[in-house]
Amino acid sequence: MVDTGRLTWPVQRREDFLRIVVYIILSTALIFIVDIITPLGVMIWILYLIPLFLTVYLSWKYAPILMTGVFILLMAASLFLSPRDLSIEYALIDRIFFALILVIASFFIKDYIANVEDIVSSEERYRSLIEWLPEGVVVYRQGGIAYINPAGSRLIGADSGKNLAGCDIVSMVDPDFQALFRQRVDQAAHGARMNLDKVKLIRQDNSDVVVDMFLGTVFWDNGTAVQIVMRPA
């Protein structure tokens, strides 16, 4: 069966969480050190955008807001620690303006993380539903199977652990029906929804099974694909 464990996210969160946290801490510390050894007029603090955007790789949606608070505190400290080459009032205005930019950016990043988490949750619920569905479900894309659920594997007589990714389901259709079936798949790929009754499939053990099919277009892996729902006729 095709692996459905891949979810859209910049990194593998569990494995990379500590690594990303280390990157954020190190980059923040480096920026702060450089900031306090350079004059006030040199806008080193703008580099805090780098660790702020790194928080998008963390699974905690409040991470950007927390880090923004830390950055503002560090900017306030460096205001008094940096060599003074201009008035403190002008430097303060600059940092207040940039602090507002950080706050706005942090809320955009927080919303993005929350949206991705919602998508992940929806994908997990949908995958769970499809995995337990008694009808066979096949996602057919670019001439091969992109996904098939357990019921679909059983229907075509494949072992549950067999990887069917890339296999052409057209080759499993009775030869007398393949031309019509391919035509219907092409129509479904362009947005049509249709039923195909009493389609004979040649199973993996060379026996045959007659199924009814329902074809339609789905969005899959950043592109369109054809979803085929099968049930014994």
C-alpha positions, 0 to 999 in steps of 0.5 A: 500500500502507498505510504500516506504518512507524508504531511505538508510541513517544512521539517519533520517536527519531532526529529528537528524541534531541538535542532531548530530551537538551537538555531534560534537561540544561537542566531539570537545570541549572535545578533545580540552580541553584534548589536551591542558592539556596534554603534546605535546607528547601525541597524543590526537588530533588523537581523532578528527577522531571521530567528523570528522566521525560523519559528515557522518550523516549530509546531507551537503556534505561540513561538513567534509571539514569545520570541518577539517578546524576547527580541524586544527585550534584547533590543531595549537592552542593546539600546543602552549597551551599544556605543552611542553615535546618535541621540538616544531619542532617534535610536529609540524611535527606530527600535520602536518602529521595528518592534511593531514590525516584529509584532505584526510579522509574528502574528502572521507567522502564528496564523500560518502555523495554526493554518498548517496545523489545521490542514495536518489535522484535517489530513489525518482525519481524512486519511483515517476515514479512507483507511477504514472505508469498506470501498476501495479508493485509488488515487490515479495520477500520471499513469500510476497509482499514487494511493490505494487504501486497504480495501482497494488492495484487498479488492485487487488481491494484493498483499496488504504490505505490497507497495503498489505506487506507480502501478498502472491500474489500466493494466488491471482492467480486462483488455476488452474494456481498457480503451473505454476505461482510459477514455473515462479516466482522461475525462475525469482528469478534466473535471468530469464525474461519472460511474462505470458499471460492471468493470472486470478487473484482473486480480494479482492472483489472475482471478477476476472480480467485477466492480462498479467504479465512481470516478472524479477529480481530486487535488493530490500532492500539489496537482490534480489526480483522478480518484476511483472508488470501487465496490464489488458489483 
